[in-house]
């Protein structure tokens, strides 16, 4: 009788609602089965009411919060213990390390971009005359040290420079009217650029064809980039297909890449904050590609240990999660007290990582320190490489 009473539950889980077959997967059930052992769905035939729906929602929420608190407590208070428990089978108690790290990574980078006013970069970029770097014809005034897009000034400067260069003795350092050679060379270089720009504007298709027919290959790709950068601004091109049709350009990998890089560079110059935010948004995914590679080195360093590669990967995920937790705390403190505390939390993490390695792998102080220094060196190299690849990829695909 006592056993029967213990089976009775309230609401949807009363015995009268129990079924002998799972409504979700069809698995055979016993009256004592509150949940299906095959798919974990509740064994109940009762129609779902609003009260039942809210009860299940808050029950699941509380259950997740319980796991989250236990995970945070274990991570902060017992370095290395949570990984040891997890790989030994104690998994329901803690949140999944992969999802947990991904959530923390997204939260951190979201807070990081919110905390930093990258819009100031856009305002600074708007003050810079991007037309100079994009190839718009300019004249350089050696007296004022400024560039001008005025055509009259351009012609005047051209005539003056040619006259000065013709009348200058090669052995002297001074030029007529006090203009030195350095300033004259700057103007001459600018004039050469203007000549290229004039050729591009006058006959874009012919100019690009001459670039492609240049067999020397010296600066061909950079010249193509310069051409596309100029034409994107002059003709408002939005895609390589437009340039291909308009200037009769071959659909080659080099041409497509030159157009993409030029287009991306112009967009970065115009709106650097968008580029930074776009790059940062990719960081969580880069971490998930980066850590599995780093776990290979951990596996090699501890190859004599009984742990599998997956065990080392879980260890790295747990420690990286702790790093994000500390960095999130740093952002919160910085926002409240207007300080910079990241360095302090990095030091705390460094100590934590040593303790986690010693606890999880169970080796002595000397061996742990040597492996700690080696793995951190590898981590730094891999992190720098990952950031460089991310920035390069962002430039090519932005």
Buried (B, 14 or more C-beta within 10 A) or exposed (E): EEEEEEBEEEEBBEEEBBEEEBBEEEBEBEEEBBBBEEEEEBBBEBEEEEEBEEBBEEEEEEEEEEBBEBBBEBBEEBBBBBBBBBBEEEEEEBBBBBEBBBBBBBBBBEBBBEEBEBEEBEEEBEEEEEEBEBBBBBBBBBEEEEBBEEEEBBEBBBEBBEEBBEEBEEEEEEBEEEBEBEBBEBBBEBBEBBEBBEBBBEEBEEBBBEBBEEEEEEEBBEBBBBBBBBBBBBBEBEEBEBBBEEBEBEEEEEBBBBBBBBBBBBBBBBBBBBBBBBBBBBBBEBBBEBBBEBBEBBBEBBEEBEBEEEBBBBBBBBBBBBBBBBBBEBBEBBEEEEEEBBEEBEEBBEEBBBEBBBBBBEBEEEBBBEBBEEBEEBBEEBBEEBBEEBEEEBBEEB
